[in-house]
Amino acid sequence: TQGALWPATCAGLCGLRTKKKFTCMGLGLFYTILSAFLFSVASLFLKKIEDVHSVEISAFRCVFQMAFVLPGLIYYKTGFLGPKGKRVFLFFRGFLGSGAMILLYYAFQVMPLADATVITFSSPVFTSLLAWIFLKEKYSLWDLLFTLFTITGVVLIARPPFLFGSSITGIEGNYTNHLKGTIAAVVSAVSTASTFVILRKMGKSVSYFLSIWYYAVIGLIECIVALFVIDEWTLPYCGTDRLLLILIGLLGLGGQIFITKALQIEKAGPVAIMKTMDVVFAFILQILFLNHLPTWWTVGGALCVVASSSGTAIRKWQHNSKKAKENEI
């Protein structure tokens, strides 16, 4: 889904970029909106599936990923293991990336769609923090401010009883599940940020297809092991659930393809800002199809997280543009 695939797409594009050619003004931003819509609809369908565990849904998604990537690996003759010096990074990229997807799917199942989407949208802020720790990248006071804003947004959505009292409204089911979903969404966002840092560390030397291949294969192994441990493997009982599983796989792939195309023809900064439409679509779909009105706490949390993530993206974009101009001089 979007929290796991977005950084992988950003970092993997280096190997896919082609020579610049004339493109329609704003086409990249349109692709971004279309990608956000497809990801959001896939998340809605996930909420509609009954009696199928999130881990099993993740396994189906991994199978679709493998089917999509395999022709690319064969065509570009990249191999299935990658360069020897990069295999450890590829393994952790796959392990953390697929783990982020599984946790995100779990969060979608146990908490409101908009809440889970907003929390996972915080990954750019965590990326800045992890890049400072592990890659020694610059971490400014602005970055610290954005991190604090993000934490505030997550707290507004989680609404822990010791701060907000025992009467919590606007959640699905009991508060225990809401808290589990919140923790899963936060860990998913941090895992997604970790994959972005790993991909930055690997640089341009590893094919985008190979990166996604590791993600899908390791993710499928993770899912199979987890399903045996929790004993939750069941085929969907009705045809509707089976159809929704297929559509989730197809929509996820479509969303990934369009965000890839968007980043090939548009700068990363505007695309990252336009990706805030993920949150907008999540709110709209939740209201229209799940009959669940978000609380003002969720709206406030969403504003904090979206402002922080957009601010991080804008600052990164400005920094890269300034660096590019200095290199030209």
Disulfide bonds with the S-S distance in Angstrom:
none
